[in-house]
């Protein structure tokens, strides 16, 4: 599964940093990468943490793995 995911991915250059100022500084890079890559969402168990930033991005959804699987079925 990881090989298929890696094959469909593409490298993205980040020219600037969005700092959503999340409670856990280590999570900020997830939002930056998702925005730079044009992702529709982030799949994580830390939904509450990623939703508490100072910047809000309406086009970026944050889903749990279970929610993601429900939508893909």
Secondary structure, 3 states (H helix, E strand, C coil): CHHHHHHHCCCCCCCCCCCCCCCCHHHHHHHHHHHHCCCCEEECCCHHHHCCCCCCCCCCEEECHHHHHHHHC
